[in-house]
Structures are given as C-alpha cells and as structure tokens.
Amino acid sequence: MRAGGGRPPRAAEMKKDVRILLVGEPRVGKTSLIMSLVSEEFPEEVPPRAEEITIPADVTPERVPTHIVDYSEAEQSDEQLHQEISQANVICIVYAVNNKHSIDKVTSRWIPLINERTDKDSRLPLILVGNKSDLVEYSSMETILPIMNQYTEIETCVECSAKNLKNISELFYYAQKAVLHPTGPLYCPEEKEMKPACIKALTRIFKISDQDNDGTLNDAELNFFQRICFNTPLAPQALEDVKNVVRKHISDGVADSGLTLKGFLFLHTLFIQRGRHETTWTVLRRFGYDDDLDLTPEYLFPLLKIPPDCTTELNHHAYLFLQSTFDKHDLDRDCALSPDELKDLFKVFPYIPWGPDVNNTVCTNERGWITYQGFLSQWTLTTYLDVQRCLEYLGYLGYSILTEQESQASAITVTRDKKIDLQKKQTQRNVFRCNVIGVKNCGKSGVLQALLGRNLMRQKKIREDHKSYYAINTVYVYGQEKYLLLHDISESEFLTEAEIICDVVCLVYDVSNPKSFEYCARIFKQHFMDSRIPCLIVAAKSDLHEVKQEYSISPTDFCRKHKMPPPQAFTCNTADAPSKDIFVKLTTMAMYPEDHYRDRLSRDMGHTDRIENLRKIWVFLKTAFHARLRCMCTCNRCTFCICQNFLNSDLLQSVKNKIFTAVLNRLRTRVAEWGAMLLADDEGSITHQVHAVSSVEDSIFMESSHSPLFLEARHVTQADLKSSTFWLRASFGATVFAVLGFAMYKALLKQR
C-alpha cells in the first residue's frame, strides 16, 4: 500500500493555498532563508525585511500556491505580528544554531506568544528551523528534542544554512506538508499510537473496502482500494511484501491471506511514524475527510438541482448498489436483516439513521425484520421525502467510491415537471404519493398497514410509540412495478399546502361511525373538487355493521354527483393479508390522472354531446389509423403501427362485416317498431339526432371492406332512403362501431 506515481482522484479538497510565517529573534537569518530560496543563492545584501513571496502551484510538490511571509521586529509592531499569526497556516520559528539565546527564546517567548493567539483546539503547526548550520560542526538536536517532546504542536525540526543552501527547499516542503498533511489529528507522539478519531475514520474506510464483509481485505479488495486512492494497482509481489511486513510485527494482522482491520491500522501507524503521513491523508481525503477528520459537506451533500413540481427517485445504478449492500450484510441469506445485521450495516454511520418506526413503514417478515423489498422501499421513501438525507446516507456507505462516480448525486433521478406528464398523458415516474385523509380512528392506520400486507391481528401488536405516518410498498399496474407511498394526514379543519400536494387522494370514512363521512366530503369540497388530483373514497371497516352517515346525501350519491368512482369497501379484519385492490386502483389513478379527470368531465355531458363526441372519436380513429397518421410511420413496432395493421387486417374486416350484418338482421323488426313509436311521439327529435350521426355513418362505410356480403347489406333503395326506420338502424350501427373502435383503441394503447 503506497502512494504510487499518479495523482489521486478527486476527493475532499485540501487547502487552496498555504501561508507560511517566519518569526524569530533579530539576525537569526529569516530574510536570508527566504531570499536564498527564491534566488537559489546567498544574497550579498540582505534587506531588513523581505516582501511577501508567492510560489505558484505548479512549482510546489503538492500543487498548492504557497505564500511566504517574513517578520521584522524593527519594522513591524506587535499588532501587525498578531495579525500575521492569525492569518498564517504554519509558523516557522527560526533560531541560530550558534546562538543559545535565540534557542532559549523559542520556549520563553515565541511558542507562548503563538499559543496565546490561537485556539487551543486548533493549534497552528510549528516548524523549528536551526539556521547557520554552516558555522558550527555540531548539531543542536540534543537541545531541541526535549522542546519537541514538550510541545505536541511542533511538527518537526530542520537544521539548514542559507549561505550554502543546505535544506532550504526541504524546510519549506516540510512547512507546506505540515499544513496539507498535519500529524496532529492523526498521531499522538507521547503514546506512540494513532488518535481515536483517526482510528474511527480508518475503521470506516476498512469496512467500506471490505466488499464481501468477511473481516479481511483480500487481494482484489486491496487492489481496488489502491487504485481508487492512488490511481495505480499493486503488483502481486508488492501485495505479498505488504502482508509480510504486517505478519512480522503483529500476529493477527493477516488472516486467510487477507489483511485484517488490525493489520490495516498497523500499516497506517507505520506510515505516520516513518514520516509518510501524506499516504494516510490521501486515503482519508479520498473517502471524504477534512483536516479535522470530519466528513466534508461537499462530500455528504453534493450539489443537486431540483426544479419546482419535480420529485426525486433512485435510479437503476443506485438500486443495484443497495442490493449489493443488502446482500453484503445479509449473512444468513434469509432475505431479511436481523437487528444485529442492521447494526453492522450502520457501523459506517456516525449514528443509527433508522428508528423503530421504520419496521411499521416498510415490509418485514414474521419476526419483524426488514426484508429486501422493505430495505429498498425505505431508501425510496427517504429519496422522495428528503433527498439531502438520502445523499448523506449514501455518502456514509461510500457510494461514490465503490461505484467510482463523481458524487452521490449520480444515484438520483429528478423527474420531469408533473405538468409535462399531464400534457403528454404519460409519466416516467416510479413513485406516487397518496395522502390518506379522514377523521381520527376512521381506519387510516389500517389502510397504511394493509399496504404492507398486515391484517388487523398483526396491527394490534404495534406499539403506540412505534407507529408511523408513512407506508410504502410496490404495486403492480399493467405489469409495471411502481412504488405507492401512503401518508396519513392528521385531522384538521384546513389542510396546509404541503398536505395537499400529492398524486392521488384517499378519503377514508368509517362505515360504523355516522359522523365520519362528513369530514371527507368537506375536505373534498374545500381542496380537491376543482383540482386535477384524482380522489378515491374508501369505506373502511366494511366488516362492521354499516350505519347511515349524517350527511345530506349518501356516500354513493356523493360520488355519483361529483363524478367519482363509487366508495370502495375495505377491511383489514381478515385471516390472511388484506386485499390490495384499492392500492392498485389508487396507483392507476395516480399514473393516469388525466383519464380520471376526463372521465369526470365526460359524465357531465348531455346526450347530444355524447353523440357528437362519438362522431369525433370515430373521425379521429379513421384519420389516425386508416389515413396512416399523416406522419406515414411504417416502423411496424410502435403502438400506432400495430393498431393500424390490426384494423386493416382481413380478419378484423371479416368479423366487422359479420357482426354488423347479424346485428341488423336480428334487430330489424324491433328497430322498426321502436322507430314507429318514436316517430309518433316526436319525429322532429329523431330527425335532429339523425343529422348528428349521419357523418358517422358515412365515415364507417367509406373505409370499410367491400366484401360481397357486406355490399349486399349496403344496397339501399330509394324507399329505404326516405324511411326513418332505415336511418335509425344506420345510426344504431354507427354508434355500435364507434364504441367498439374506441374501446379497441384504448385497450391497445393501455397494453402498449
């Protein structure tokens, strides 16, 4: 496990620049060090203070712009010094190795002064710089080591010479490194071990990298880890060398040819002790950690734009990732996560994200453990209701790292505006929200739990403090798997705007409570009567004795008056799982709200409007299918081509001719009698309707097949043309064919 040659992939951002401040007693060589670095030669004339120097990013080893600031006691005040200390990222305390007074001032003046001006919890890293090493033949390290042991904020000590350029570049490299890869958050020199925060972060990284959850990193997992962190794989021999180093120092660092957690932590301790803590920092930053070993907001909450009236869903890649996560922790392979397995899954989280109410929000098995379907449903619910929380959770699981994506935002699909769905009369969404509204104790909780397949007996076992106001599960509509999300809306006089926004409304009343339906009717009239949100009234507790509702009209008449489906009887007091028919109906209404709205409008039309509507429908069918759609589509794959080929087939033409002839022959006598009676009562009314459907009759015969049998049926005499009975028969036949054609068109489109 090593840094390799390539640059690491994009991870948690390091500091954008580094500001290095040089302080120390006068005439120790601070300015000379800066000028020797810039000019690469010792300056013959040294100014009292060097101007601020900026080293471009492409020159520095870490590719970060570096600012070097000089301090002169003769030219700057104490106030300016304090300001420079507060702006610095790292401070180099310079002393002269041949001047004991300057060494004493390190502890008596400079370190206390700097610590007074910085927060105790975020000490500035310090570098001790022994200049003028060319003037002595001994080292000052024996004097400096006790100081380094006393002050943990001291990163390192460098002896150098501005005159012969010894260790000048190394000095500023170590200063830069102390900022970008600080030792303080990682390692405790006194105890010679990593700090708890570092151990916790590396443990999470180990668990994420252990993709088969067997407690070790095998060769494939180590290579994947190496590649995502350092952009280069490890050769087989290098892998073996790493394991041998671990085996040599700790007995349980390698198990079954895989690196254990103890071995993983030991390697990073070794890197830090050998001054290679940039390796550990590269790993930490790749997994989203900042300098304080906290996951950065940029990592947990990547930018995701969600326009108004749009919803958020998980895409296919996210579901595959969650499936692998579930399989990784389902150790007993029972398609459910036990409390211990769920706890193990959440070890990479800083807290337990799911409470006990989750077990009553999604599907569980008989033991109350979350099933595979329930696991996916809970993630779907979180994505729909709080996408930022979902991004955070995916970040804890390491989604962007394991899938090698830019961020967790790649797991989210933002649906298009609902208005576009209504215009196109089709939706691409897979999650539909249903608000369940009704008075308290009317059976709303029963409806929610019935979606999860729980009858009344199982519902009675739910603790009051574990109840949930949400339930989500999959529902199949026309062979498509969709998620239906039920939300129990608390009883109130007026609903808020957030409580109105949904795809379909379920109004629940208790058949045994005479005051229950009035609330549903009032809420419907206040909020949904003039909206395009489809509504369904559910008569809950239908197994109990039904009483008359204290309302002006019955629920059935109310639905008929407002052009709604009749009340749906429902009960969860069953031996097996309750029926899911109402959930299929609710999901269908949510998927096709325009059809429901159009049905409500069509029920308001009078008899004349119905005839005119049938005529328009038939003209549309004739234009769409018999005129080959104007677009001249010939792909033979789309819905319209299939409809066109079917309508033009010989089989359908033959069936149409035989049905038409049989109907006319069978009803000829009765139609004549009805015609005579109608003419006797109101001949003018019939004449008006005959004209309304005459164009329909023309359209039917214009495009029909011309078989001999059908031509014989079409042959009319002059007397027939003058007969009102003939026109009545023709209008009846035209109506029958229009209805059959429209039904066939709807069926084929729905099937498509």
C-alpha positions in Angstrom: 0.0 0.0 0.0 1.9 3.0 -1.2 1.3 6.4 -2.8 2.3 5.3 -6.3 3.1 7.5 -9.2 -0.2 9.1 -10.2 -2.2 11.9 -8.6 -5.1 10.7 -6.5 -8.7 11.1 -7.9 -10.8 14.0 -6.9 -11.7 13.7 -3.2 -12.1 16.0 -0.2 -10.5 19.3 -1.1 -7.2 20.3 0.5 -6.5 23.9 1.5 -6.5 26.1 -1.6 -3.2 27.8 -0.5 -0.6 27.7 2.2 0.6 30.7 4.2 4.0 30.3 5.9 5.1 32.9 8.5 8.8 33.1 9.6 9.4 34.5 13.1 12.4 34.6 15.5 14.9 36.8 17.2 16.7 39.5 15.1 19.6 38.5 13.0 19.0 34.7 13.0 18.6 34.7 9.2 14.9 34.7 8.5 15.1 37.1 5.5 18.2 35.3 4.2 16.4 32.0 4.1 13.6 33.4 2.0 15.9 35.2 -0.4 18.1 32.1 -0.8 15.0 30.0 -1.7 13.9 32.5 -4.3 17.2 33.3 -5.9 18.9 29.9 -5.2 22.0 31.7 -4.0 23.0 33.5 -0.8 22.3 37.3 -1.0 25.2 39.6 -0.5 22.9 42.4 0.7 20.0 41.5 2.9 17.2 43.9 3.4 15.6 44.4 6.9 12.5 42.5 5.8 11.6 40.6 2.6 8.4 41.3 0.8 5.7 38.6 0.8 6.7 35.8 -1.7 4.1 33.7 -3.6 5.3 30.4 -5.1 3.0 29.2 -7.9 1.1 25.9 -7.6 2.9 24.2 -10.5 6.3 24.7 -8.7 5.3 23.2 -5.3 5.3 19.4 -4.8 1.7 19.4 -3.6 0.4 21.7 -6.4 -0.8 24.3 -4.0 0.1 28.1 -4.1 2.4 29.0 -1.2 2.8 32.4 0.4 5.9 33.0 2.4 5.8 36.0 4.9 8.7 37.5 6.7 8.6 39.2 10.1 10.9 42.0 11.2 10.7 43.3 14.8 12.4 46.5 13.7 9.8 47.3 11.0 6.6 45.8 12.4 4.6 46.4 15.5 3.2 43.8 17.9 -0.2 44.4 16.5 1.0 43.5 13.0 2.7 40.4 14.4 -0.5 39.3 16.0 -2.4 39.8 12.7 0.2 37.8 10.8 -0.1 34.9 13.3 -3.9 34.8 12.9 -3.6 34.6 9.1 -0.8 32.0 9.0 -1.3 28.3 8.3 2.1 27.3 9.7 4.8 29.2 11.6 8.5 28.6 11.3 10.3 29.6 14.4 13.9 30.4 13.3 16.9 30.2 15.6 20.6 30.3 15.1 22.4 27.1 16.0 25.4 29.1 17.2 23.2 31.4 19.4 22.0 29.8 22.6 19.9 32.9 23.4 17.9 32.5 20.3 17.2 28.9 21.2 16.0 29.8 24.7 13.6 32.4 23.2 11.8 29.6 21.3 10.2 28.4 24.6 10.3 31.6 26.6 8.8 33.9 24.0 7.7 32.6 20.7 5.7 29.4 21.4 3.8 31.0 24.3 3.1 34.1 22.1 1.8 32.0 19.3 -0.4 29.7 21.5 -2.0 32.8 23.1 -3.1 34.0 19.7 -4.6 30.6 18.5 -7.4 28.4 19.7 -6.5 25.6 22.0 -8.4 23.0 20.0 -6.9 24.1 16.7 -3.2 24.8 17.3 -1.1 26.0 14.4 1.6 23.6 13.3 5.1 24.8 14.2 8.4 24.1 12.5 11.6 24.7 14.3 14.3 26.0 12.0 18.0 25.9 13.0 19.8 28.3 10.6 23.5 28.9 10.2 24.5 25.3 10.5 27.5 26.1 8.3 29.1 28.0 11.2 29.2 25.0 13.6 30.3 21.4 13.4 27.8 20.1 15.9 24.0 19.6 15.9 21.5 21.4 18.1 19.1 18.5 18.0 20.0 17.3 21.5 18.8 20.7 22.8 15.7 20.8 20.6 14.4 17.2 21.2 13.2 18.0 24.7 11.3 21.0 23.4 9.7 18.9 20.7 8.6 16.4 23.2 7.1 19.1 25.4 5.1 20.8 22.7 3.0 18.5 20.5 2.2 21.3 18.0 5.8 21.1 16.8 5.8 19.1 13.6 9.5 18.7 13.0 12.8 20.4 13.3 15.1 21.2 10.3 18.7 22.4 10.5 19.7 24.4 7.4 22.1 27.0 6.1 21.0 30.0 4.0 24.6 30.5 3.0 25.3 27.1 1.4 21.6 26.4 0.6 21.5 23.3 2.8 18.0 22.0 3.4 16.3 25.3 2.2 13.8 23.5 -0.1 13.2 20.8 2.5 12.4 23.5 5.0 9.5 24.9 3.0 8.4 21.5 1.8 8.0 20.4 5.5 6.2 23.6 6.3 3.8 23.0 3.4 3.4 19.4 4.4 2.6 20.4 8.0 -0.4 22.3 6.7 -1.7 19.9 4.0 -0.8 16.6 5.9 -0.7 17.6 9.6 0.4 14.9 12.0 -1.6 16.3 14.9 -5.1 15.0 14.0 -3.6 11.5 13.2 -1.0 10.6 15.8 -0.1 11.1 19.5 3.7 11.2 19.9 3.6 10.7 23.7 1.6 7.4 23.4 3.1 6.5 20.1 -0.3 5.5 18.6 -3.0 6.9 16.4 -5.6 9.1 17.9 -9.2 7.7 18.4 -10.7 10.0 15.6 -8.1 8.7 13.1 -8.8 5.0 14.1 -12.5 5.6 13.8 -12.1 7.1 10.3 -9.8 4.3 9.1 -12.1 1.7 10.5 -15.0 3.0 8.4 -12.8 3.0 5.4 -11.8 -0.6 6.0 -15.5 -1.7 6.4 -16.4 0.1 3.1 -13.5 -1.5 1.3 -14.3 -5.0 2.7 -16.9 -5.6 0.0 -17.7 -9.2 0.9 -17.9 -8.4 4.6 -15.6 -11.2 5.7 -13.5 -9.1 8.0 -10.4 -9.1 5.8 -9.2 -7.3 2.6 -8.3 -9.9 0.0 -6.0 -9.2 -2.9 -8.9 -8.0 -5.2 -10.2 -5.6 -2.5 -6.7 -4.3 -1.7 -6.0 -3.7 -5.4 -9.3 -1.9 -5.7 -8.5 0.2 -2.6 -5.1 1.0 -4.0 -6.5 2.0 -7.4 -9.2 4.4 -6.2 -6.9 6.0 -3.7 -3.6 6.3 -5.6 -4.6 5.6 -9.3 -2.3 2.6 -9.5 -2.6 -1.1 -8.7 -0.2 -3.1 -6.6 1.8 -5.9 -8.2 1.3 -9.4 -6.7 4.8 -9.3 -5.2 4.2 -5.9 -3.7 0.9 -7.2 -2.1 2.8 -10.1 -0.6 5.5 -7.8 0.7 2.9 -5.6 2.5 1.4 -8.7 4.1 4.9 -9.9 5.2 5.6 -6.6 6.9 2.4 -6.9 8.8 3.0 -10.6 9.7 6.4 -9.7 11.0 5.1 -7.2 13.5 1.6 -8.4 14.6 0.4 -12.0 14.7 -3.3 -11.4 13.8 -2.7 -8.7 11.1 -3.2 -11.2 8.2 -5.9 -14.0 8.2 -6.7 -16.3 5.3 -4.4 -14.4 3.0 -6.3 -11.2 3.7 -5.4 -8.0 5.6 -7.4 -7.7 8.9 -8.5 -4.4 10.5 -5.6 -4.6 12.9 -3.2 -5.1 10.1 -4.7 -2.2 8.2 -4.4 0.1 11.2 -0.9 -1.0 11.8 0.2 -0.1 8.3 -1.1 3.4 8.7 0.6 3.8 12.1 3.8 2.7 10.4 3.4 5.3 7.6 2.9 8.1 10.1 5.8 7.0 12.3 8.1 7.0 9.3 7.0 10.5 8.2 4.8 9.2 5.4 1.6 10.6 6.8 0.7 12.1 3.4 -0.2 8.5 2.4 -2.7 8.3 5.2 -4.1 11.7 4.4 -4.5 10.8 0.7 -6.7 7.8 1.8 -8.7 9.9 4.3 -9.3 12.7 1.8 -10.3 10.2 -0.9 -13.0 8.9 1.5 -14.3 12.5 2.2 -12.5 13.5 5.4 -11.2 17.1 6.1 -8.3 18.2 8.3 -10.4 17.7 11.5 -11.3 14.1 10.4 -14.9 15.0 9.8 -16.7 14.2 6.5 -16.9 17.4 4.5 -20.3 18.9 3.5 -19.1 18.8 -0.1 -18.8 15.1 0.1 -22.0 14.4 2.0 -24.2 16.9 0.2 -23.2 17.3 -3.4 -25.0 19.9 -5.5 -28.3 18.6 -6.8 -30.8 21.0 -8.6 -34.4 20.1 -8.2 -36.9 22.3 -10.2 -40.3 23.0 -8.8 -43.0 20.4 -9.3 -40.4 17.7 -9.7 -39.7 14.7 -7.5 -36.6 12.7 -6.8 -36.1 8.9 -7.2 -33.3 6.4 -7.1 -32.0 5.3 -10.5 -31.1 1.8 -11.6 -27.5 2.0 -10.6 -28.5 3.1 -7.0 -30.8 0.1 -6.6 -28.0 -2.2 -7.8 -25.7 -0.6 -5.2 -28.3 -1.0 -2.4 -28.9 -4.6 -3.5 -25.2 -5.4 -3.1 -25.2 -3.6 0.2 -28.1 -5.7 1.4 -26.5 -8.9 0.2 -23.2 -7.9 1.9 -24.8 -7.8 5.3 -27.5 -10.5 5.0 -25.1 -13.1 6.3 -27.6 -15.8 6.9 -29.2 -15.3 3.4 -32.8 -15.2 4.7 -33.6 -12.1 2.6 -34.1 -10.1 5.8 -31.8 -8.0 8.0 -31.8 -9.0 11.7 -31.2 -6.3 14.3 -27.5 -7.4 14.5 -27.1 -7.4 10.7 -28.7 -3.9 10.5 -26.4 -2.7 13.3 -23.4 -4.0 11.4 -24.6 -2.2 8.3 -24.8 1.1 10.2 -21.3 0.9 11.7 -20.1 3.2 8.9 -22.7 5.8 10.0 -21.9 8.3 12.8 -25.4 7.5 14.2 -28.2 5.0 13.7 -30.3 6.6 10.9 -33.5 4.4 11.2 -35.7 4.4 14.3 -38.2 1.7 15.4 -41.0 3.2 13.3 -39.2 2.0 10.1 -40.5 -1.5 10.8 -44.0 -0.2 10.5 -43.3 1.8 7.4 -42.0 -1.0 5.1 -42.4 -4.7 4.7 -41.0 -7.0 7.4 -41.0 -10.8 7.9 -42.9 -12.6 10.6 -40.1 -11.8 13.1 -40.3 -8.1 12.4 -37.0 -7.9 10.4 -36.8 -5.7 7.4 -37.0 -7.7 4.2 -35.1 -7.0 1.0 -38.2 -5.3 -0.5 -38.6 -3.3 2.7 -35.0 -2.2 2.6 -35.3 -0.8 -1.0 -38.7 0.8 -0.1 -37.2 2.7 2.9 -34.4 4.1 0.7 -37.1 5.0 -1.9 -39.1 6.8 0.8 -36.1 8.7 2.0 -35.1 9.8 -1.5 -38.7 11.0 -2.2 -39.2 12.9 1.0 -35.7 14.1 1.9 -33.2 13.7 -0.9 -30.5 15.5 1.0 -30.8 12.9 3.8 -30.5 10.2 1.2 -27.3 11.8 -0.3 -25.9 11.9 3.2 -26.7 8.2 3.9 -25.2 7.1 0.5 -22.1 9.1 1.4 -21.7 7.2 4.6 -22.0 3.9 2.7 -19.3 5.1 0.2 -21.5 5.1 -2.9 -19.4 7.4 -5.0 -16.2 5.5 -4.1 -17.4 1.9 -4.6 -19.2 2.9 -7.9 -16.4 5.2 -9.0 -18.8 8.1 -9.6 -18.2 11.8 -9.1 -20.7 12.0 -6.2 -23.8 10.5 -4.7 -25.9 12.9 -7.0 -25.3 10.4 -9.8 -27.6 8.0 -7.9 -30.6 10.3 -8.1 -33.1 10.8 -10.9 -35.0 14.1 -10.9 -38.4 13.5 -12.6 -39.8 16.0 -15.1 -42.4 18.5 -14.2 -45.8 17.0 -13.5 -47.5 19.5 -15.8 -45.5 17.9 -18.7 -46.8 14.5 -17.7 -50.3 15.7 -17.8 -49.8 17.3 -21.2 -48.2 14.1 -22.7 -50.7 11.9 -20.8 -47.9 9.6 -19.7 -45.5 9.6 -16.8 -41.9 8.4 -16.4 -42.1 8.4 -12.6 -42.0 5.2 -10.5 -43.0 6.6 -7.1 -46.5 8.0 -6.4 -47.7 9.8 -3.3 -51.1 9.2 -1.9 -52.4 11.3 1.0 -54.8 9.4 3.3 -57.3 11.7 4.8 -60.0 11.1 7.4 -61.1 11.7 11.0 -59.3 10.1 13.8 -59.9 6.4 14.3 -61.6 6.0 11.0 -59.2 3.3 9.8 -56.4 5.2 8.2 -53.7 3.3 10.0 -55.3 0.1 8.9 -55.1 1.2 5.3 -51.4 2.1 5.7 -50.6 -1.3 7.3 -52.7 -3.2 4.8 -50.4 -1.9 2.1 -47.6 -3.8 3.9 -49.7 -7.0 3.9 -50.7 -6.8 7.6 -54.1 -7.8 8.8 -55.8 -6.4 12.0 -54.3 -9.1 14.2 -50.7 -8.1 13.3 -51.6 -4.4 13.5 -52.7 -4.8 17.2 -49.2 -5.8 18.1 -47.7 -2.4 17.0 -46.6 -0.3 20.0 -48.1 3.2 20.1 -44.7 4.9 20.1 -43.5 2.8 17.1 -46.4 3.9 14.8 -45.6 5.5 11.5 -47.4 8.1 9.5 -46.0 6.7 6.3 -46.1 3.3 4.5 -44.5 2.4 1.2 -44.6 -0.8 -0.9 -44.6 -1.9 -4.5 -47.8 -2.2 -6.5 -48.1 -3.8 -10.0 -50.1 -1.8 -12.6 -50.4 -3.3 -16.0 -47.4 -5.4 -15.3 -45.2 -2.4 -14.2 -43.7 -2.3 -10.7 -44.4 1.1 -9.1 -44.0 2.4 -5.5 -47.1 3.6 -3.7 -46.3 5.9 -0.8 -49.2 6.5 1.7 -49.1 9.4 4.0 -51.5 9.6 7.0 -52.7 13.2 7.2 -53.7 14.3 10.7 -57.3 15.6 11.1 -57.6 19.3 10.9 -60.1 21.9 9.8 -58.0 23.1 6.8 -55.1 21.3 5.1 -51.8 23.0 4.5 -50.4 23.4 1.1 -47.9 20.7 1.8 -50.7 18.3 2.8 -52.5 18.9 -0.5 -49.5 18.2 -2.8 -49.8 14.6 -3.9 -50.6 12.4 -6.9 -53.8 10.9 -5.6 -56.1 11.3 -2.5 -57.6 8.5 -0.5 -60.6 9.8 1.6 -61.3 7.3 4.3 -64.5 7.1 6.4 -65.7 4.6 9.0 -68.9 2.8 7.9 -69.8 2.3 11.6 -69.4 5.9 12.5 -72.2 8.2 11.3 -70.1 11.3 11.6 -67.2 10.0 9.7 -68.1 10.8 6.1 -68.9 14.5 6.7 -65.3 15.3 7.1 -64.3 13.6 3.9 -67.0 15.4 2.0 -65.9 18.8 3.4 -62.2 18.3 2.7 -63.0 17.2 -0.8 -65.1 20.3 -1.5 -62.5 22.6 0.1 -59.4 21.4 -1.7 -60.0 18.8 -4.4 -63.3 19.4 -6.1 -61.9 21.7 -8.7 -58.4 20.2 -8.8 -57.0 17.7 -11.2 -55.8 15.4 -8.4 -57.8 12.2 -8.6 -59.7 11.1 -5.4 -61.0 7.8 -4.2 -63.4 7.3 -1.3 -62.8 4.2 0.9 -65.4 2.8 3.2 -63.2 1.4 5.9 -64.2 -1.3 8.5 -66.7 -2.7 6.0 -66.8 -5.9 8.1 -68.8 -3.9 10.7 -72.5 -3.0 10.6 -72.9 0.0 8.3 -74.9 2.9 9.6 -76.4 5.9 7.8 -74.0 8.8 7.5 -75.1 12.1 9.0 -74.8 14.0 5.7 -77.2 15.4 3.2 -76.6 12.6 0.7 -75.2 9.1 1.0 -71.5 8.4 0.1 -72.6 6.6 -3.1 -74.8 9.5 -4.2 -72.0 11.9 -3.3 -69.6 10.0 -5.6 -72.1 9.9 -8.4 -72.8 13.6 -8.0 -69.1 14.6 -8.2 -68.4 12.0 -11.0 -66.1 9.9 -8.8 -65.7 6.1 -8.6 -68.1 4.6 -6.1 -66.9 4.1 -2.5 -64.6 1.2 -2.2 -65.4 -1.2 0.6 -62.3 -2.1 2.7 -61.4 -4.1 5.8 -58.2 -5.4 7.3 -60.0 -7.7 9.6 -59.1 -10.8 7.5 -57.5 -14.1 8.2 -54.8 -13.5 5.6 -53.3 -10.4 4.2 -55.9 -7.7 3.3 -56.8 -7.2 -0.3 -54.6 -4.8 -2.4 -57.3 -3.9 -4.9 -57.7 -0.4 -3.6 -53.9 0.2 -3.8 -53.8 -1.0 -7.4 -56.7 1.4 -8.1 -55.0 4.3 -6.3 -51.7 3.7 -8.2 -53.6 3.5 -11.5 -55.4 6.8 -10.8 -52.1 8.4 -9.9 -50.4 7.1 -13.1 -53.3 8.3 -15.3 -54.8 11.4 -13.6 -55.8 12.9 -17.0 -58.0 9.8 -17.7 -59.7 10.2 -14.3 -60.2 14.0 -14.9 -61.6 13.4 -18.4 -64.0 10.7 -17.1 -65.3 13.2 -14.6 -65.9 15.8 -17.3 -67.4 13.3 -19.7 -70.0 12.3 -17.2 -71.3 15.9 -17.2 -72.0 15.8 -21.0 -75.6 15.5 -22.2 -77.0 13.0 -24.7 -76.3 15.2 -27.7 -72.8 15.8 -26.6 -72.2 12.1 -26.3 -73.3 11.5 -29.9 -71.1 14.4 -31.1 -68.2 13.1 -29.0 -68.6 9.6 -30.6 -68.6 11.1 -34.0 -65.3 13.0 -33.2 -63.8 9.8 -31.8 -64.6 7.9 -34.9 -63.2 10.6 -37.2 -60.1 10.6 -35.1 -59.8 6.8 -35.4 -60.4 6.9 -39.1 -57.7 9.7 -39.5 -55.2 8.1 -37.2 -55.4 4.5 -38.5 -56.9 4.4 -42.0 -55.1 7.5 -43.2 -51.8 6.1 -41.9 -51.3 9.0 -39.4 -50.1 11.6 -41.8 -46.6 11.0 -40.5 -46.6 7.9 -42.7 -45.0 5.9 -39.9 -44.1 2.4 -41.2 -41.9 1.1 -38.4 -44.4 -1.7 -37.6 -43.2 -1.5 -34.0 -44.9 1.5 -32.4 -48.4 1.4 -30.9 -50.0 3.3 -33.8 -48.5 0.9 -36.5 -49.7 -2.1 -34.6 -53.2 -0.6 -34.3 -53.2 0.3 -38.0 -52.1 -3.1 -39.1 -54.7 -4.7 -36.9 -57.6 -2.5 -38.1 -56.6 -3.1 -41.7 -56.3 -6.9 -41.3 -58.7 -9.2 -43.3 -59.7 -11.0 -40.1 -61.0 -7.8 -38.5 -62.8 -6.7 -41.6 -64.5 -10.0 -41.9 -65.5 -10.0 -38.2 -66.8 -6.5 -38.5 -68.9 -7.3 -41.6 -70.4 -10.4 -40.0 -71.2 -8.6 -36.7 -72.8 -5.7 -38.5 -75.0 -7.9 -40.7 -76.0 -10.1 -37.8 -77.0 -7.2 -35.6 -79.1 -5.6 -38.3 -80.9 -8.8 -39.2 -81.7 -9.7 -35.6 -82.9 -6.2 -34.6 -84.6 -5.2 -37.9 -88.1 -6.0 -36.6 -87.6 -4.4 -33.2 -86.0 -1.3 -34.5 -88.9 -0.8 -36.9 -91.3 -1.0 -34.1 -89.2 1.4 -32.0 -88.9 3.8 -34.9 -92.6 3.9 -35.5 -93.3 4.7 -31.8 -90.6 7.4 -31.7 -91.9 8.9 -34.9 -95.4 9.0 -33.5 -94.1 10.9 -30.4 -91.5 13.2 -31.7 -90.5 12.9 -35.3 -88.6 16.2 -35.1 -86.3 15.0 -32.3 -85.3 11.9 -34.2 -84.6 13.9 -37.3 -82.2 16.1 -35.3 -80.3 13.1 -34.0 -80.2 11.5 -37.4 -78.3 14.5 -38.8 -75.9 14.4 -35.8 -74.8 10.9 -36.6 -75.1 10.9 -40.4 -71.5 11.8 -40.8 -70.5 8.9 -38.5 -72.4 6.5 -40.8 -70.7 7.9 -43.9 -67.3 7.6 -42.2 -68.0 3.9 -41.3 -69.0 2.9 -44.8 -66.4 5.0 -46.5 -63.4 3.0 -45.2 -65.0 -0.4 -44.7 -64.2 -3.6 -46.6 -66.2 -4.3 -49.8 -67.0 -8.0 -49.5 -70.0 -9.3 -51.5 -72.0 -10.0 -48.3 -71.3 -6.5 -47.0 -72.1 -4.8 -50.3 -75.4 -6.7 -50.3 -76.2 -5.4 -46.9 -75.2 -1.9 -48.0 -77.6 -1.9 -51.1 -80.5 0.5 -50.4 -83.4 1.5 -52.4 -84.9 5.0 -52.9 -87.7 4.0 -50.5 -85.2 3.0 -47.8 -83.5 6.4 -48.1 -86.9 8.0 -47.3 -87.6 5.7 -44.4 -86.9 6.9 -40.9 -86.5 3.3 -39.8 -83.5 2.9 -42.1 -81.9 6.0 -40.6 -82.5 4.8 -37.1 -80.9 1.4 -38.0 -77.9 3.2 -39.5 -77.4 5.4 -36.6 -77.6 2.5 -34.2 -75.0 0.6 -36.2 -72.7 3.6 -36.4 -72.8 4.1 -32.7 -72.0 0.4 -32.0 -69.0 0.5 -34.3 -67.8 3.8 -32.8 -67.9 2.4 -29.3 -66.2 -0.8 -30.4 -63.5 1.1 -32.2 -62.8 3.4 -29.3 -62.7 0.6 -26.8 -60.2 -1.3 -29.0 -58.1 1.8 -29.3 -58.0 2.3 -25.5 -57.2 -1.3 -24.9 -54.3 -1.4 -27.3 -52.8 1.8 -26.0 -53.1 0.7 -22.4 -51.5 -2.6 -23.2 -48.7 -0.9 -25.0 
